[in-house]
Amino acid sequence: MNKDLRVSLAAFDAMESQPDIKPEQRDAISLARAKVKRFARIKNPTRADVFELTREISGRLLSVLRKRQ
C-alpha cells in the first residue's frame, strides 16, 4: 500500500478515536476509510479514479463535519 494512503488511513483512525464525535460523523469517516482501502487495491488507478475518490470522500466528510459546528 502506498505511504500516502497509509497516512490517510491513520488520519481517519485518529478522527474516529475522538471522544466528541457523533455517530453520523463516525459513519462517514468509516465509509471514507473503507473507500480508501478499496482504492488501494486498484493496480493502476487513473486520474479519473483519483478525482472520483477525492470528490466522494471530501463531499461526504464536509457535509457531515459541517453539521458539527
N, CA, C and O atoms as a GROMACS GRO file, in nm:
protein
  276
    1MET      N    1   0.085  -0.118   0.000
    1MET     CA    2   0.000   0.000   0.000
    1MET      C    3   0.089   0.124   0.000
    1MET      O    4   0.194   0.127   0.064
    2ASN      N    5   0.047   0.222  -0.071
    2ASN     CA    6   0.116   0.350  -0.085
    2ASN      C    7   0.128   0.419   0.051
    2ASN      O    8   0.036   0.414   0.133
    3LYS      N    9   0.241   0.483   0.075
    3LYS     CA   10   0.265   0.554   0.202
    3LYS      C   11   0.159   0.662   0.226
    3LYS      O   12   0.110   0.676   0.338
    4ASP      N   13   0.123   0.736   0.122
    4ASP     CA   14   0.024   0.841   0.138
    4ASP      C   15  -0.113   0.785   0.178
    4ASP      O   16  -0.185   0.846   0.257
    5LEU      N   17  -0.148   0.669   0.124
    5LEU     CA   18  -0.275   0.607   0.160
    5LEU      C   19  -0.271   0.559   0.305
    5LEU      O   20  -0.371   0.568   0.376
    6ARG      N   21  -0.158   0.508   0.349
    6ARG     CA   22  -0.145   0.466   0.490
    6ARG      C   23  -0.159   0.586   0.583
    6ARG      O   24  -0.220   0.575   0.689
    7VAL      N   25  -0.102   0.698   0.544
    7VAL     CA   26  -0.114   0.820   0.625
    7VAL      C   27  -0.261   0.864   0.632
    7VAL      O   28  -0.308   0.906   0.737
    8SER      N   29  -0.331   0.854   0.521
    8SER     CA   30  -0.473   0.889   0.518
    8SER      C   31  -0.553   0.799   0.610
    8SER      O   32  -0.639   0.846   0.685
    9LEU      N   33  -0.526   0.670   0.606
    9LEU     CA   34  -0.596   0.576   0.692
    9LEU      C   35  -0.568   0.605   0.840
    9LEU      O   36  -0.658   0.596   0.924
   10ALA      N   37  -0.445   0.641   0.871
   10ALA     CA   38  -0.410   0.676   1.009
   10ALA      C   39  -0.484   0.802   1.053
   10ALA      O   40  -0.527   0.812   1.168
   11ALA      N   41  -0.499   0.897   0.962
   11ALA     CA   42  -0.573   1.020   0.995
   11ALA      C   43  -0.720   0.988   1.022
   11ALA      O   44  -0.779   1.043   1.115
   12PHE      N   45  -0.778   0.900   0.941
   12PHE     CA   46  -0.917   0.860   0.965
   12PHE      C   47  -0.930   0.788   1.100
   12PHE      O   48  -1.027   0.810   1.173
   13ASP      N   49  -0.833   0.704   1.132
   13ASP     CA   50  -0.835   0.635   1.262
   13ASP      C   51  -0.829   0.735   1.377
   13ASP      O   52  -0.900   0.720   1.476
   14ALA      N   53  -0.744   0.836   1.362
   14ALA     CA   54  -0.732   0.938   1.466
   14ALA      C   55  -0.863   1.017   1.481
   14ALA      O   56  -0.904   1.048   1.593
   15MET      N   57  -0.927   1.048   1.370
   15MET     CA   58  -1.054   1.120   1.376
   15MET      C   59  -1.160   1.036   1.445
   15MET      O   60  -1.239   1.088   1.525
   16GLU      N   61  -1.163   0.907   1.414
   16GLU     CA   62  -1.263   0.818   1.474
   16GLU      C   63  -1.244   0.801   1.624
   16GLU      O   64  -1.341   0.775   1.696
   17SER      N   65  -1.122   0.816   1.670
   17SER     CA   66  -1.095   0.793   1.813
   17SER      C   67  -1.128   0.914   1.900
   17SER      O   68  -1.117   0.907   2.022
   18GLN      N   69  -1.169   1.024   1.839
   18GLN     CA   70  -1.206   1.144   1.916
   18GLN      C   71  -1.331   1.115   2.000
   18GLN      O   72  -1.427   1.057   1.949
   19PRO      N   73  -1.331   1.153   2.127
   19PRO     CA   74  -1.446   1.122   2.213
   19PRO      C   75  -1.572   1.202   2.181
   19PRO      O   76  -1.683   1.158   2.214
   20ASP      N   77  -1.559   1.318   2.119
   20ASP     CA   78  -1.675   1.404   2.095
   20ASP      C   79  -1.737   1.386   1.957
   20ASP      O   80  -1.816   1.470   1.913
   21ILE      N   81  -1.704   1.279   1.888
   21ILE     CA   82  -1.754   1.258   1.753
   21ILE      C   83  -1.895   1.198   1.758
   21ILE      O   84  -1.924   1.111   1.840
   22LYS      N   85  -1.979   1.244   1.669
   22LYS     CA   86  -2.118   1.198   1.664
   22LYS      C   87  -2.128   1.072   1.578
   22LYS      O   88  -2.040   1.046   1.495
   23PRO      N   89  -2.234   0.994   1.597
   23PRO     CA   90  -2.248   0.868   1.521
   23PRO      C   91  -2.248   0.887   1.369
   23PRO      O   92  -2.185   0.808   1.298
   24GLU      N   93  -2.315   0.990   1.318
   24GLU     CA   94  -2.316   1.009   1.172
   24GLU      C   95  -2.178   1.051   1.121
   24GLU      O   96  -2.142   1.020   1.007
   25GLN      N   97  -2.102   1.121   1.204
   25GLN     CA   98  -1.966   1.157   1.167
   25GLN      C   99  -1.876   1.032   1.165
   25GLN      O  100  -1.794   1.015   1.076
   26ARG      N  101  -1.894   0.947   1.265
   26ARG     CA  102  -1.817   0.823   1.272
   26ARG      C  103  -1.848   0.734   1.150
   26ARG      O  104  -1.759   0.672   1.094
   27ASP      N  105  -1.976   0.730   1.112
   27ASP     CA  106  -2.015   0.651   0.994
   27ASP      C  107  -1.950   0.705   0.867
   27ASP      O  108  -1.902   0.629   0.784
   28ALA      N  109  -1.949   0.837   0.852
   28ALA     CA  110  -1.888   0.899   0.733
   28ALA      C  111  -1.738   0.872   0.728
   28ALA      O  112  -1.683   0.847   0.621
   29ILE      N  113  -1.673   0.878   0.842
   29ILE     CA  114  -1.529   0.852   0.848
   29ILE      C  115  -1.501   0.706   0.816
   29ILE      O  116  -1.406   0.674   0.744
   30SER      N  117  -1.583   0.616   0.870
   30SER     CA  118  -1.566   0.473   0.842
   30SER      C  119  -1.586   0.444   0.694
   30SER      O  120  -1.512   0.364   0.635
   31LEU      N  121  -1.684   0.508   0.633
   31LEU     CA  122  -1.709   0.490   0.490
   31LEU      C  123  -1.590   0.542   0.409
   31LEU      O  124  -1.548   0.477   0.313
   32ALA      N  125  -1.538   0.657   0.446
   32ALA     CA  126  -1.423   0.714   0.376
   32ALA      C  127  -1.302   0.621   0.388
   32ALA      O  128  -1.229   0.600   0.292
   33ARG      N  129  -1.282   0.567   0.507
   33ARG     CA  130  -1.170   0.475   0.529
   33ARG      C  131  -1.185   0.351   0.441
   33ARG      O  132  -1.088   0.304   0.381
   34ALA      N  133  -1.305   0.298   0.434
   34ALA     CA  134  -1.330   0.180   0.351
   34ALA      C  135  -1.305   0.210   0.203
   34ALA      O  136  -1.251   0.126   0.131
   35LYS      N  137  -1.346   0.329   0.158
   35LYS     CA  138  -1.324   0.367   0.017
   35LYS      C  139  -1.175   0.378  -0.014
   35LYS      O  140  -1.131   0.338  -0.121
   36VAL      N  141  -1.098   0.433   0.080
   36VAL     CA  142  -0.954   0.445   0.058
   36VAL      C  143  -0.889   0.306   0.054
   36VAL      O  144  -0.802   0.281  -0.029
   37LYS      N  145  -0.933   0.215   0.142
   37LYS     CA  146  -0.879   0.080   0.140
   37LYS      C  147  -0.911   0.010   0.008
   37LYS      O  148  -0.827  -0.060  -0.048
   38ARG      N  149  -1.034   0.028  -0.040
   38ARG     CA  150  -1.074  -0.031  -0.167
   38ARG      C  151  -0.991   0.029  -0.281
   38ARG      O  152  -0.947  -0.042  -0.372
   39PHE      N  153  -0.972   0.159  -0.275
   39PHE     CA  154  -0.893   0.228  -0.378
   39PHE      C  155  -0.749   0.176  -0.380
   39PHE      O  156  -0.689   0.164  -0.487
   40ALA      N  157  -0.695   0.145  -0.264
   40ALA     CA  158  -0.557   0.097  -0.256
   40ALA      C  159  -0.537  -0.034  -0.330
   40ALA      O  160  -0.425  -0.067  -0.369
   41ARG      N  161  -0.643  -0.108  -0.350
   41ARG     CA  162  -0.634  -0.237  -0.421
   41ARG      C  163  -0.630  -0.222  -0.573
   41ARG      O  164  -0.599  -0.318  -0.643
   42ILE      N  165  -0.661  -0.104  -0.623
   42ILE     CA  166  -0.658  -0.081  -0.768
   42ILE      C  167  -0.511  -0.076  -0.812
   42ILE      O  168  -0.432   0.002  -0.760
   43LYS      N  169  -0.477  -0.160  -0.907
   43LYS     CA  170  -0.336  -0.170  -0.951
   43LYS      C  171  -0.284  -0.041  -1.013
   43LYS      O  172  -0.180   0.010  -0.971
   44ASN      N  173  -0.353   0.010  -1.112
   44ASN     CA  174  -0.309   0.131  -1.182
   44ASN      C  175  -0.426   0.228  -1.193
   44ASN      O  176  -0.491   0.237  -1.297
   45PRO      N  177  -0.452   0.302  -1.085
   45PRO     CA  178  -0.566   0.394  -1.091
   45PRO      C  179  -0.541   0.508  -1.189
   45PRO      O  180  -0.430   0.558  -1.202
   46THR      N  181  -0.646   0.547  -1.256
   46THR     CA  182  -0.636   0.660  -1.348
   46THR      C  183  -0.656   0.790  -1.270
   46THR      O  184  -0.695   0.788  -1.153
   47ARG      N  185  -0.627   0.900  -1.336
   47ARG     CA  186  -0.653   1.030  -1.272
   47ARG      C  187  -0.801   1.044  -1.241
   47ARG      O  188  -0.838   1.101  -1.138
   48ALA      N  189  -0.884   0.992  -1.329
   48ALA     CA  190  -1.028   0.998  -1.307
   48ALA      C  191  -1.066   0.921  -1.181
   48ALA      O  192  -1.153   0.965  -1.106
   49ASP      N  193  -1.003   0.806  -1.156
   49ASP     CA  194  -1.028   0.729  -1.034
   49ASP      C  195  -0.992   0.810  -0.910
   49ASP      O  196  -1.066   0.812  -0.811
   50VAL      N  197  -0.879   0.877  -0.917
   50VAL     CA  198  -0.832   0.958  -0.804
   50VAL      C  199  -0.930   1.074  -0.779
   50VAL      O  200  -0.967   1.100  -0.665
   51PHE      N  201  -0.970   1.142  -0.885
   51PHE     CA  202  -1.062   1.255  -0.869
   51PHE      C  203  -1.198   1.210  -0.817
   51PHE      O  204  -1.259   1.278  -0.734
   52GLU      N  205  -1.245   1.096  -0.865
   52GLU     CA  206  -1.374   1.044  -0.819
   52GLU      C  207  -1.369   1.011  -0.670
   52GLU      O  208  -1.460   1.046  -0.595
   53LEU      N  209  -1.263   0.943  -0.628
   53LEU     CA  210  -1.248   0.909  -0.487
   53LEU      C  211  -1.241   1.037  -0.402
   53LEU      O  212  -1.307   1.046  -0.299
   54THR      N  213  -1.162   1.132  -0.446
   54THR     CA  214  -1.148   1.258  -0.372
   54THR      C  215  -1.282   1.330  -0.360
   54THR      O  216  -1.318   1.380  -0.254
   55ARG      N  217  -1.355   1.335  -0.470
   55ARG     CA  218  -1.485   1.402  -0.470
   55ARG      C  219  -1.583   1.332  -0.375
   55ARG      O  220  -1.653   1.399  -0.298
   56GLU      N  221  -1.589   1.200  -0.380
   56GLU     CA  222  -1.681   1.125  -0.294
   56GLU      C  223  -1.649   1.145  -0.146
   56GLU      O  224  -1.737   1.176  -0.066
   57ILE      N  225  -1.523   1.127  -0.112
   57ILE     CA  226  -1.483   1.135   0.029
   57ILE      C  227  -1.496   1.277   0.082
   57ILE      O  228  -1.554   1.298   0.188
   58SER      N  229  -1.443   1.374   0.009
   58SER     CA  230  -1.448   1.512   0.060
   58SER      C  231  -1.591   1.562   0.069
   58SER      O  232  -1.626   1.630   0.166
   59GLY      N  233  -1.673   1.530  -0.028
   59GLY     CA  234  -1.813   1.575  -0.024
   59GLY      C  235  -1.887   1.520   0.096
   59GLY      O  236  -1.957   1.594   0.166
   60ARG      N  237  -1.871   1.391   0.121
   60ARG     CA  238  -1.940   1.328   0.234
   60ARG      C  239  -1.887   1.380   0.367
   60ARG      O  240  -1.965   1.416   0.456
   61LEU      N  241  -1.757   1.384   0.382
   61LEU     CA  242  -1.699   1.430   0.509
   61LEU      C  243  -1.732   1.576   0.537
   61LEU      O  244  -1.767   1.611   0.650
   62LEU      N  245  -1.722   1.661   0.436
   62LEU     CA  246  -1.752   1.801   0.458
   62LEU      C  247  -1.897   1.824   0.498
   62LEU      O  248  -1.926   1.906   0.585
   63SER      N  249  -1.988   1.753   0.434
   63SER     CA  250  -2.129   1.772   0.467
   63SER      C  251  -2.159   1.729   0.610
   63SER      O  252  -2.238   1.793   0.680
   64VAL      N  253  -2.097   1.620   0.654
   64VAL     CA  254  -2.123   1.571   0.789
   64VAL      C  255  -2.048   1.653   0.894
   64VAL      O  256  -2.103   1.683   1.000
   65LEU      N  257  -1.923   1.688   0.866
   65LEU     CA  258  -1.844   1.760   0.965
   65LEU      C  259  -1.889   1.906   0.980
   65LEU      O  260  -1.869   1.967   1.085
   66ARG      N  261  -1.950   1.962   0.877
   66ARG     CA  262  -2.003   2.099   0.888
   66ARG      C  263  -2.114   2.105   0.992
   66ARG      O  264  -2.129   2.206   1.062
   67LYS      N  265  -2.191   2.000   1.004
   67LYS     CA  266  -2.301   1.994   1.100
   67LYS      C  267  -2.250   2.000   1.244
   67LYS      O  268  -2.325   2.030   1.337
   68ARG      N  269  -2.122   1.970   1.260
   68ARG     CA  270  -2.060   1.966   1.393
   68ARG      C  271  -2.059   2.105   1.459
   68ARG      O  272  -2.066   2.116   1.581
   69GLN      N  273  -2.051   2.207   1.378
   69GLN     CA  274  -2.034   2.343   1.432
   69GLN      C  275  -2.161   2.405   1.476
   69GLN      O  276  -2.162   2.518   1.523
   0.00000   0.00000   0.00000
